[in-house]
Amino acid sequence: DRVLADNLKVMDASAVALCRDSDIPIVVFSIRDEGNLAAVIGGQGTATIVRKPQA
């Protein structure tokens, strides 16, 4: 909800809401840093994981 409320523009609002409602985490990272995509996929890169808060 904070991603939508703060208008962070990581993804469009519909995609964020769909991920939230389906409990799918969103991984945010810089695609501009060379090799970062492969590093994030391998669990080594710099990224932020946005997920639904635990109740």
Secondary structure, DSSP 8 states (H G I E B T S, - for coil): -HHHHTT--SS-HHHHHHHHHTT--EEE--SSSTTHHHHHHTT-S--EEE-----
